Amino acid sequence: MLTYNMTDRAGASLYEHLYRCIRRDIETGVITEDERLPSKRSLAKHLGVSLITIEGAYSQLIAEGYLRSEQRRGYFANRPVILPQLRAASRIPACNEGALEDTNNVIGQNTLPTNKVTAEATALTAAAAIALPAATAPPATTAPPIIDLRTGNTSLELFPFKLWTRTIRNVLAHESERTLLADVPQAGLLRLRSALASYLHGSRGMDVEPEQIIVGAGAQYLYGLLIQLIGRKYTYAIETPGYPRLAKIYRANDVDVAFIPLDEQGACVDALRKSSADVVHLMPSHQFPTGLVTPIGRRYELLAWASESDNRYLIEDDYDCEFRFAGMPIPALQSIDSSERVIYVNTFTKSLGATFRVGYLVLPRHLVKRFSEQLSFYSNTVSALDQLVLALFIENGDYERHVSRLRNKQRTLRDELISALKVSAIAESILIEREDAGLHFILGIESQRSDEELKEAFLREGLDIYPLSCYELPTKGYSERLSDRNHSAEGGPNEIHRFAICYGGIAKEEVKPVVCAMERAIYNI
């Protein structure tokens, strides 16, 4: 039976403290691979804590890949693959380490089947994959969609206008004209980079220095800097299915692009080794569009691949990390990188809006000097005023409070949308997957119609929604039976067609119209 000191937890919540203790024991081998853990009830009784505490800890460990749940058998440990060169410098946290954010709302893990990309996807060539399907853009003759469920851009009504205006006034009142009008260092103002370093330490478990952070006008601009910094002679890999614009950005920067298929744990390492890739663009905490969370074992495999050569890097795109709705945030890949192979990228697009064009890189320490030597001639692309306002917004806690409020609103919106779908006329023809990881979930629809036919039906009803096949995934890789009782009109089984539902930009009052429009589109009425 597991025995831990549940009183000395350094301010962490009970379930977070227990999660850290079990995670430490799995990483250090105290709990061995495939070892069965106590049942939730027996462990709760043994430790003298509530069943909810045990459920929260186990759920987080399952989400990160440290545990697996086997029906009717219990919980078993997965052994993370940590190679000796990684283990030597690994920062394995103690179980009384400072707390990450406690969401206070632990939702049970999704038990729907995980989808696998077919073997055909591994045969995709860069040339074929670059030719994105025509379905990635609505037909020019189609009327503008009424409701956007494709981009998920945050509604303008959710921007904290009053707080932001007050912060601007404070900066203008207390900063000198010389500071406001001075040239901004190429990497950004030290004050903002210091605020970001502190925020990343508390929210993402990242131990970084302000000198490692580069501020720029959005992710697309920063990708261009990275390509110049790393070099155009290397091959850059992108996950498939993935974000189509990434392929265009890398292609526009004259680099070779490889496409790495996903399996149920994220980017396939075997396919990565067979490719010519040197740099891989990943979304390990919430992959778009599949919603996959890369478990700890696969993360160490990716780090091991990157550590095999001085020219290999993993670009970690952490685009909506603030919006995990079950348990604690998944730790950043960068936080377990001991070989300086991870380049971290994030923006404020999901938290402050798509028009707020500020992003940042966190470079490995050995790349900071190279950046200074090779790219310091560029002017910084974010004004001093914007950087000072954002720095103060983070420093005084307004940003974290805004994110917390926004997360609660988005969780409520997601719950209302999913609840409405589950009692709708189409409830028996749909399944919902991966709803806890971020600002979109996967809607599976059982239908004889094709992805394109369903997409056009949605568009006619005023809904802009894309199937996963528009993001480079072969549709037949997702064919399966929803249930034995659901069959087509001809008596044969229907296929499941998966759509990415990006709900972050819709309003509460639009939930009912969205569901009604889906009913009309799916039933073709």
LODRENTOR-625870 format. One record per residue (C-alpha): x, y, z; residue in one letter. Coordinates in Angstrom, 1 decimal. Each point is the difference from the previous one (the first is absolute). Example, Ala and Ser with C-alpha at 12.3 -4.5 7.8 and 13.67 -1.06 7.14 Angstrom:
2
REC|u|v|w|residu
REC|12.3|-4.5|7.8|A $
REC|1.4|3.4|-0.7|S $
//
This chain:
525
REC|u|v|w|residu
REC|0.0|0.0|0.0|M $
REC|1.2|3.5|-0.9|L $
REC|1.0|2.1|3.0|T $
REC|0.6|3.7|-0.2|Y $
REC|0.2|2.9|2.4|N $
REC|-3.2|1.9|-0.8|M $
REC|0.7|2.9|2.4|T $
REC|3.3|1.3|-1.3|D $
REC|-1.2|1.2|-3.4|R $
REC|1.4|3.5|-0.3|A $
REC|-3.3|1.7|-0.7|G $
REC|-1.0|-2.3|-2.8|A $
REC|-3.5|-1.5|0.0|S $
REC|-0.4|-3.6|1.3|L $
REC|-0.6|-1.5|-3.4|Y $
REC|2.9|1.9|-1.6|E $
REC|2.3|-1.1|2.8|H $
REC|-1.0|-3.6|-0.4|L $
REC|0.3|0.3|-3.8|Y $
REC|3.6|1.3|0.3|R $
REC|1.0|-2.7|2.5|C $
REC|-1.3|-2.9|-2.2|I $
REC|1.5|1.6|-3.1|R $
REC|3.4|0.3|1.7|R $
REC|-0.1|-3.7|1.1|D $
REC|-0.9|-1.1|-3.6|I $
REC|2.8|2.1|-1.5|E $
REC|2.6|-1.2|2.5|T $
REC|-1.1|-3.7|-0.2|G $
REC|-1.3|-0.3|3.5|V $
REC|-3.3|-1.0|-1.7|I $
REC|1.0|-2.4|-2.8|T $
REC|-1.4|-0.3|-3.5|E $
REC|-3.4|-1.9|0.0|D $
REC|-0.2|0.1|3.7|E $
REC|-3.6|0.1|1.2|R $
REC|-0.9|2.9|2.2|L $
REC|-2.6|-0.1|2.8|P $
REC|-3.6|0.6|-0.9|S $
REC|-1.3|3.5|0.6|K $
REC|-2.1|-0.9|3.0|R $
REC|2.7|-2.1|1.7|S $
REC|2.7|2.7|-0.5|L $
REC|-2.4|2.7|1.2|A $
REC|-0.7|-2.0|3.2|K $
REC|3.7|-0.7|0.5|H $
REC|1.2|3.6|-0.4|L $
REC|-3.0|1.5|1.9|G $
REC|-1.1|2.2|-2.9|V $
REC|-3.1|0.3|-2.1|S $
REC|-0.8|-2.1|-3.0|L $
REC|-0.1|3.2|-2.1|I $
REC|3.7|0.6|0.9|T $
REC|1.0|-3.4|-1.3|I $
REC|-2.1|0.3|-3.2|E $
REC|1.6|3.4|-0.7|G $
REC|3.5|-1.3|0.4|A $
REC|-0.6|-3.2|-2.1|Y $
REC|-1.8|2.0|-2.7|S $
REC|2.9|2.4|-0.4|Q $
REC|2.5|-2.9|-0.1|L $
REC|-2.0|-1.8|-2.7|I $
REC|-0.3|3.2|-2.0|A $
REC|3.9|0.4|0.0|E $
REC|0.5|-3.7|-0.7|G $
REC|1.5|-1.1|3.3|Y $
REC|-2.9|-2.3|0.7|L $
REC|-2.5|-2.0|-2.0|R $
REC|-3.4|-1.2|1.0|S $
REC|-1.1|-3.5|-1.0|E $
REC|-3.6|-0.9|0.2|Q $
REC|-0.9|-2.4|2.8|R $
REC|3.7|-0.3|1.0|R $
REC|1.0|3.4|1.4|G $
REC|2.9|2.5|-0.4|Y $
REC|3.4|-0.9|-1.2|F $
REC|3.3|1.9|-0.3|A $
REC|1.6|0.9|-3.4|N $
REC|3.7|0.3|0.1|R $
REC|1.2|3.2|-1.6|P $
REC|2.9|-0.6|-2.5|V $
REC|2.8|2.1|1.4|I $
REC|3.4|-0.6|-1.6|L $
REC|3.1|0.3|2.2|P $
REC|1.2|3.2|-1.6|Q $
REC|-3.4|1.5|0.7|L $
REC|-0.4|-1.5|3.4|R $
REC|3.3|1.5|1.2|A $
REC|-1.1|3.6|-0.4|A $
REC|-3.8|-0.6|0.4|S $
REC|-1.8|2.4|2.4|R $
REC|-2.3|-2.5|1.7|I $
REC|-2.2|2.1|2.3|P $
REC|-0.3|-0.9|3.7|A $
REC|-3.5|-0.7|1.2|C $
REC|0.0|3.1|2.2|N $
REC|1.0|2.2|-2.9|E $
REC|-1.8|3.3|-0.5|G $
REC|-3.5|-0.4|-1.4|A $
REC|-1.1|0.6|-3.5|L $
REC|-3.5|1.4|-0.5|E $
REC|-2.9|-1.9|1.7|D $
REC|-3.0|0.0|-2.2|T $
REC|-2.3|-1.3|2.8|N $
REC|-2.0|-1.9|-2.5|N $
REC|1.2|-3.5|-0.9|V $
REC|-2.0|-1.6|-2.8|I $
REC|0.2|-3.7|-0.6|G $
REC|2.2|-1.2|-2.9|Q $
REC|-1.6|-0.6|-3.4|N $
REC|-0.4|-3.7|-0.6|T $
REC|-0.9|0.2|-3.7|L $
REC|2.4|-1.9|-2.3|P $
REC|3.1|1.8|-1.1|T $
REC|0.4|0.2|-3.8|N $
REC|3.0|-1.2|-1.9|K $
REC|1.3|1.4|-3.2|V $
REC|0.2|-2.6|-2.7|T $
REC|3.3|-1.3|-1.3|A $
REC|-0.7|1.8|-3.3|E $
REC|0.7|3.3|1.8|A $
REC|3.6|-1.0|0.5|T $
REC|0.5|-0.1|-3.7|A $
REC|-0.9|3.7|-0.5|L $
REC|2.7|1.9|-1.7|T $
REC|0.7|3.6|0.7|A $
REC|-0.9|0.9|-3.6|A $
REC|-3.4|-1.7|0.3|A $
REC|-0.7|1.3|3.4|A $
REC|0.8|3.6|-0.8|I $
REC|-2.7|-0.1|-2.6|A $
REC|-2.7|0.7|2.6|L $
REC|-3.5|-1.2|-1.0|P $
REC|-2.4|2.5|-1.6|A $
REC|-2.3|-0.6|3.0|A $
REC|2.2|2.1|2.2|T $
REC|-1.8|3.2|-1.3|A $
REC|-3.7|0.4|-0.5|P $
REC|-1.2|0.4|-3.6|P $
REC|0.2|3.6|-1.2|A $
REC|-3.7|-0.1|-1.0|T $
REC|-1.2|-1.1|3.5|T $
REC|-1.7|2.6|2.2|A $
REC|2.0|1.1|3.0|P $
REC|-0.5|-2.4|3.0|P $
REC|-2.2|1.3|2.9|I $
REC|1.9|-1.8|2.8|I $
REC|3.7|-0.8|0.0|D $
REC|0.8|-3.4|1.5|L $
REC|3.2|-0.4|-2.0|R $
REC|2.5|2.6|1.3|T $
REC|-1.2|0.3|3.6|G $
REC|1.2|3.6|0.3|N $
REC|-1.1|1.4|3.4|T $
REC|-3.0|2.3|-0.2|S $
REC|0.8|3.7|0.3|L $
REC|-2.4|0.3|2.9|E $
REC|2.3|-2.1|2.1|L $
REC|2.9|2.4|-0.3|F $
REC|0.6|1.7|3.4|P $
REC|-0.4|3.6|-1.3|F $
REC|-0.4|1.7|3.3|K $
REC|3.0|-1.7|1.6|L $
REC|2.1|0.6|-3.1|W $
REC|-1.0|3.7|-0.2|T $
REC|0.9|0.5|3.7|R $
REC|3.4|-1.7|-0.6|T $
REC|0.7|2.3|-3.0|I $
REC|-0.8|3.0|2.2|R $
REC|2.3|-1.2|2.7|N $
REC|2.9|-0.5|-2.4|V $
REC|-0.5|3.5|-1.6|L $
REC|-0.2|1.6|3.4|A $
REC|3.1|-1.6|1.5|H $
REC|2.4|-0.6|-2.9|E $
REC|2.1|2.8|-1.5|S $
REC|-0.4|1.2|-3.5|E $
REC|3.6|-1.2|-0.6|R $
REC|-0.9|-3.5|1.0|T $
REC|-3.2|-0.1|-2.1|L $
REC|1.7|1.4|-3.1|L $
REC|3.4|-1.8|0.3|A $
REC|1.2|-2.6|-2.4|D $
REC|-1.0|-3.5|1.1|V $
REC|2.8|-2.6|0.3|P $
REC|-0.3|-2.6|-2.8|Q $
REC|-1.0|-2.8|2.5|A $
REC|-2.6|2.2|1.7|G $
REC|-0.1|2.1|3.2|L $
REC|1.7|-1.7|3.0|L $
REC|-2.9|0.9|2.2|R $
REC|-2.4|-2.0|-2.2|L $
REC|2.4|-2.9|-0.4|R $
REC|0.5|-0.1|3.8|S $
REC|-3.8|-0.1|0.5|A $
REC|-0.4|-2.8|-2.6|L $
REC|2.8|-2.0|1.7|A $
REC|-1.7|0.3|3.3|S $
REC|-3.4|-0.9|-1.5|Y $
REC|1.4|-3.1|-1.8|L $
REC|1.6|-1.2|3.2|H $
REC|-3.2|0.1|1.9|G $
REC|-2.4|-1.1|-2.7|S $
REC|2.0|-2.4|-2.2|R $
REC|2.8|-1.2|2.4|G $
REC|2.7|1.5|-2.2|M $
REC|3.3|1.1|1.5|D $
REC|1.1|2.7|-2.5|V $
REC|1.9|3.3|0.0|E $
REC|-1.3|3.2|-1.5|P $
REC|3.0|-0.1|-2.4|E $
REC|-1.4|-3.1|-1.6|Q $
REC|-3.3|1.7|-1.0|I $
REC|-0.5|1.7|-3.3|I $
REC|-3.1|2.2|-0.4|V $
REC|-1.6|0.5|-3.5|G $
REC|-3.2|0.9|-1.8|A $
REC|-1.7|-3.3|-0.1|G $
REC|1.0|-3.7|-0.6|A $
REC|0.3|0.3|-3.8|Q $
REC|2.7|2.7|0.3|Y $
REC|1.8|-2.1|2.6|L $
REC|0.0|-3.1|-2.2|Y $
REC|1.8|2.0|-2.6|G $
REC|2.7|1.1|2.5|L $
REC|0.4|-3.6|1.1|L $
REC|0.6|-1.2|-3.5|I $
REC|2.7|2.6|-0.5|Q $
REC|1.5|-0.9|3.4|L $
REC|0.0|-3.8|-0.5|I $
REC|0.7|0.1|-3.8|G $
REC|-1.7|-0.6|-3.3|R $
REC|2.1|-3.1|-0.8|K $
REC|-1.9|-2.1|2.4|Y $
REC|-3.3|-1.9|-0.4|T $
REC|-2.9|1.2|2.1|Y $
REC|-2.7|-2.5|1.0|A $
REC|-3.7|0.6|0.7|I $
REC|-2.5|-2.3|1.6|E $
REC|-2.7|-1.4|-2.2|T $
REC|-2.9|0.6|0.4|P $
REC|1.1|3.5|1.0|G $
REC|-0.3|3.7|-0.5|Y $
REC|0.0|0.6|-3.8|P $
REC|1.4|3.6|0.3|R $
REC|3.2|-1.4|1.5|L $
REC|0.8|-1.8|-3.2|A $
REC|-0.5|3.2|-1.9|K $
REC|2.2|2.0|2.4|I $
REC|2.9|-2.4|-0.2|Y $
REC|-0.3|-0.4|-3.8|R $
REC|0.0|3.8|-0.4|A $
REC|3.3|0.1|1.9|N $
REC|1.6|-2.3|-2.5|D $
REC|0.5|-3.1|2.2|V $
REC|-0.7|-3.6|-0.6|D $
REC|-3.0|-1.3|1.8|V $
REC|-0.7|-3.6|1.2|A $
REC|-3.3|-1.2|1.4|F $
REC|0.0|-2.3|3.0|I $
REC|-3.2|-2.0|0.7|P $
REC|-1.6|-0.3|3.4|L $
REC|-0.9|-3.1|1.9|D $
REC|-2.0|-0.2|3.2|E $
REC|2.9|1.6|2.0|Q $
REC|0.9|2.8|-2.3|G $
REC|2.8|0.4|-2.6|A $
REC|1.2|-3.4|-1.1|C $
REC|3.7|-0.4|0.9|V $
REC|0.6|-2.9|-2.4|D $
REC|-1.3|2.1|-2.9|A $
REC|2.1|2.9|1.2|L $
REC|3.2|-2.1|-0.1|R $
REC|-0.8|-1.1|-3.5|K $
REC|-0.5|3.5|-1.2|S $
REC|2.8|2.5|-0.7|S $
REC|-1.3|2.4|2.6|A $
REC|2.4|2.0|2.2|D $
REC|-2.6|2.3|1.6|V $
REC|-3.5|-1.0|1.1|V $
REC|-2.9|2.3|0.7|H $
REC|-2.2|-1.5|2.7|L $
REC|-3.1|0.8|2.1|M $
REC|0.6|-2.5|2.9|P $
REC|-2.5|1.4|2.5|S $
REC|-3.0|0.3|-2.3|H $
REC|0.6|-0.9|-3.6|Q $
REC|-2.1|1.7|-2.7|F $
REC|-2.2|-1.3|-1.4|P $
REC|-0.1|-3.4|1.6|T $
REC|0.0|1.2|3.7|G $
REC|2.7|-2.6|0.9|L $
REC|2.1|0.5|3.1|V $
REC|3.5|-1.5|-0.4|T $
REC|0.7|-2.3|3.1|P $
REC|3.2|0.1|1.9|I $
REC|1.5|-3.1|-1.6|G $
REC|-0.3|1.4|-3.5|R $
REC|1.3|3.3|1.1|R $
REC|3.2|-1.6|1.2|Y $
REC|0.3|-1.9|-3.3|E $
REC|-0.2|3.2|-1.9|L $
REC|2.6|1.6|2.3|L $
REC|2.2|-3.0|-0.5|A $
REC|-0.3|0.3|-3.8|W $
REC|0.9|3.7|0.2|A $
REC|3.0|-0.6|2.2|S $
REC|1.6|-2.3|-2.5|E $
REC|1.3|3.0|-2.1|S $
REC|1.1|3.5|0.7|D $
REC|-2.1|1.2|-2.9|N $
REC|-3.4|-1.4|1.2|R $
REC|-2.6|2.0|1.7|Y $
REC|-3.6|-0.3|1.2|L $
REC|-2.2|3.1|-0.4|I $
REC|-2.6|-0.2|2.7|E $
REC|-3.2|1.9|-1.0|D $
REC|-1.9|0.5|3.2|D $
REC|-2.8|2.0|-1.6|Y $
REC|-2.9|-0.5|2.5|D $
REC|1.7|-1.4|3.1|C $
REC|-2.1|2.2|2.3|E $
REC|-3.2|-1.8|-0.9|F $
REC|0.4|-3.5|1.3|R $
REC|-3.3|-0.9|1.8|F $
REC|0.9|-3.2|1.9|A $
REC|2.5|-0.1|2.8|G $
REC|3.2|2.1|-0.2|M $
REC|1.6|1.4|-3.1|P $
REC|2.2|-2.6|-1.9|I $
REC|3.6|1.0|0.7|P $
REC|1.8|1.5|-2.9|A $
REC|2.4|-2.2|-2.0|L $
REC|2.6|2.7|0.5|Q $
REC|-0.2|-0.6|3.8|S $
REC|1.5|-3.5|-0.3|I $
REC|2.5|0.8|-2.7|D $
REC|3.5|-0.5|1.4|S $
REC|1.9|0.1|-3.3|S $
REC|-1.1|3.4|-1.2|E $
REC|-1.9|-1.3|-3.0|R $
REC|-3.4|1.6|0.5|V $
REC|-0.9|3.4|-1.3|I $
REC|-3.2|1.2|1.6|Y $
REC|-2.5|2.2|-1.8|V $
REC|-3.2|1.7|1.3|N $
REC|-2.2|3.0|-0.7|T $
REC|-2.9|1.8|1.7|F $
REC|-2.4|-0.7|-2.9|T $
REC|-2.3|-2.4|1.9|K $
REC|0.0|2.0|3.3|S $
REC|-0.1|3.6|-1.2|L $
REC|-1.3|-0.4|-3.6|G $
REC|1.2|-0.6|-3.5|A $
REC|0.7|3.7|-0.6|T $
REC|2.4|0.2|2.9|F $
REC|3.2|-0.7|-2.0|R $
REC|2.5|-0.8|2.7|V $
REC|1.8|-3.3|0.2|G $
REC|3.3|-1.2|1.5|Y $
REC|2.7|-2.7|-0.4|L $
REC|1.9|-1.7|2.8|V $
REC|3.4|-1.0|-1.5|L $
REC|2.4|-2.6|1.4|P $
REC|2.9|1.8|1.6|R $
REC|2.5|-1.0|-2.6|H $
REC|-2.2|1.7|-2.7|L $
REC|-0.2|3.3|1.8|V $
REC|3.6|1.0|-1.0|K $
REC|-0.6|-1.1|-3.6|R $
REC|-3.2|2.1|-0.1|F $
REC|1.9|3.1|1.3|S $
REC|2.8|-0.5|-2.5|E $
REC|-2.0|-0.8|-3.1|Q $
REC|-3.4|1.8|0.4|L $
REC|0.6|3.0|2.3|S $
REC|-0.2|2.4|-3.0|F $
REC|-3.8|-0.5|-0.1|Y $
REC|-2.2|2.6|1.7|S $
REC|-2.5|-1.3|2.5|N $
REC|-3.5|-0.2|-1.5|T $
REC|-2.0|0.8|3.2|V $
REC|-0.2|3.6|1.3|S $
REC|1.4|1.0|3.3|A $
REC|-3.5|1.1|1.2|L $
REC|-1.6|-3.4|-0.8|D $
REC|2.9|-1.8|1.7|Q $
REC|-0.2|2.1|3.1|L $
REC|-3.7|-0.3|0.3|V $
REC|0.1|-3.8|-0.4|L $
REC|2.9|-0.2|2.5|A $
REC|-2.0|1.9|2.6|L $
REC|-3.1|-2.0|-0.8|F $
REC|1.9|-3.2|0.9|I $
REC|1.9|1.5|2.9|E $
REC|-3.1|1.1|2.0|N $
REC|-1.8|-3.3|-0.5|G $
REC|-2.7|1.4|-2.4|D $
REC|1.0|-2.4|-2.7|Y $
REC|-0.3|-3.1|2.1|E $
REC|-3.4|1.2|1.4|R $
REC|-1.2|0.7|-3.5|H $
REC|1.1|-3.5|-1.2|V $
REC|-1.7|-1.6|3.0|S $
REC|-3.3|1.8|-0.7|R $
REC|0.3|-0.8|-3.7|L $
REC|0.7|-3.6|0.7|R $
REC|-3.1|-0.3|2.1|N $
REC|-2.1|1.7|-2.7|K $
REC|1.4|-2.3|-2.7|Q $
REC|-0.6|-3.1|2.2|R $
REC|-3.6|1.1|0.6|T $
REC|-0.5|0.6|-3.7|L $
REC|1.5|-3.4|-0.9|R $
REC|-2.1|-1.8|2.6|D $
REC|-3.2|1.7|-1.3|E $
REC|0.8|-0.8|-3.6|L $
REC|0.8|-3.7|0.7|I $
REC|-3.0|-0.4|2.3|S $
REC|-2.2|1.5|-2.8|A $
REC|1.5|-2.5|-2.5|L $
REC|-0.6|-2.9|2.3|K $
REC|-3.7|0.6|0.3|V $
REC|-0.5|1.1|-3.6|S $
REC|-1.7|-1.9|-2.8|A $
REC|3.5|-1.1|-1.3|I $
REC|1.2|-1.3|3.4|A $
REC|-0.1|-3.7|-1.2|E $
REC|2.0|0.9|-3.1|S $
REC|2.9|1.8|1.6|I $
REC|2.9|-0.5|2.4|L $
REC|2.1|2.7|1.8|I $
REC|3.7|-0.5|0.6|E $
REC|3.0|1.9|1.6|R $
REC|-2.1|2.8|1.4|E $
REC|2.2|0.7|3.0|D $
REC|3.3|1.0|-1.5|A $
REC|-0.7|3.4|-1.5|G $
REC|-2.3|2.3|-2.0|L $
REC|-1.3|-2.6|-2.4|H $
REC|-1.3|-3.5|0.1|F $
REC|-0.6|-2.8|-2.6|I $
REC|-3.6|-0.7|-1.2|L $
REC|-0.4|-3.4|-1.6|G $
REC|-3.0|-0.2|-2.3|I $
REC|-1.4|-3.3|-1.2|E $
REC|-1.2|0.5|-3.6|S $
REC|0.1|-1.5|-3.5|Q $
REC|0.9|3.4|-1.4|R $
REC|3.6|1.0|-0.6|S $
REC|2.0|2.5|2.0|D $
REC|-0.4|2.5|-2.8|E $
REC|-3.7|-0.5|-0.3|E $
REC|-0.5|0.5|3.8|L $
REC|2.3|3.1|0.0|K $
REC|-2.1|1.5|-2.8|E $
REC|-3.2|-0.9|1.8|A $
REC|1.3|1.8|3.1|F $
REC|1.0|3.0|-2.1|L $
REC|-3.5|0.2|-1.5|R $
REC|-1.4|0.2|3.6|E $
REC|2.4|2.8|0.9|G $
REC|2.7|-2.0|1.8|L $
REC|3.7|0.2|-1.1|D $
REC|1.4|-3.4|1.2|I $
REC|2.8|-2.1|-1.5|Y $
REC|0.4|-3.8|0.2|P $
REC|3.4|-1.4|1.0|L $
REC|0.5|-1.1|-3.6|S $
REC|0.5|3.6|-0.9|C $
REC|3.1|0.0|2.2|Y $
REC|1.8|-2.7|-2.1|E $
REC|-1.5|-3.1|1.7|L $
REC|-1.3|-2.7|-2.4|P $
REC|-3.7|-0.3|0.8|T $
REC|0.1|-3.9|-0.1|K $
REC|2.4|0.0|2.9|G $
REC|-2.8|1.0|2.2|Y $
REC|-2.7|-2.4|-1.2|S $
REC|-1.6|-2.0|2.8|E $
REC|-3.4|-1.0|1.4|R $
REC|-1.7|2.3|2.5|L $
REC|-2.3|-2.7|1.3|S $
REC|-1.4|-3.3|-1.2|D $
REC|-3.5|1.4|-0.2|R $
REC|0.9|3.0|-2.3|N $
REC|-0.1|-1.0|-3.7|H $
REC|-0.4|1.7|-3.3|S $
REC|-3.3|-0.1|-1.9|A $
REC|1.3|-2.8|-2.1|E $
REC|0.8|-2.0|3.1|G $
REC|3.8|0.4|0.0|G $
REC|2.0|1.7|2.7|P $
REC|0.5|3.8|-0.2|N $
REC|3.4|1.6|0.3|E $
REC|1.1|2.3|2.7|I $
REC|0.9|3.4|-1.3|H $
REC|2.0|2.1|2.4|R $
REC|-0.2|3.8|0.1|F $
REC|2.0|2.5|2.2|A $
REC|-2.4|2.2|1.9|I $
REC|1.8|3.2|1.0|C $
REC|-2.6|1.6|2.3|Y $
REC|2.2|2.8|1.6|G $
REC|-1.6|2.8|-2.0|G $
REC|-3.7|-0.7|0.3|I $
REC|-2.3|1.6|2.4|A $
REC|-2.2|-1.8|2.6|K $
REC|-3.2|1.0|-1.8|E $
REC|1.4|-1.6|-3.2|E $
REC|0.1|-3.5|1.5|V $
REC|-3.6|-0.9|-0.8|K $
REC|0.1|1.3|-3.5|P $
REC|3.3|-1.9|-0.6|V $
REC|-1.5|-3.3|1.1|V $
REC|-3.2|0.6|-2.0|C $
REC|2.1|0.8|-3.1|A $
REC|2.0|-3.2|0.6|M $
REC|-3.3|-2.0|0.2|E $
REC|-1.2|1.4|-3.3|R $
REC|3.4|-0.6|-1.7|A $
REC|0.5|-3.6|1.2|I $
REC|-3.6|-1.1|-0.6|Y $
REC|-0.2|2.0|-3.3|N $
REC|-3.3|1.6|0.9|I $
//
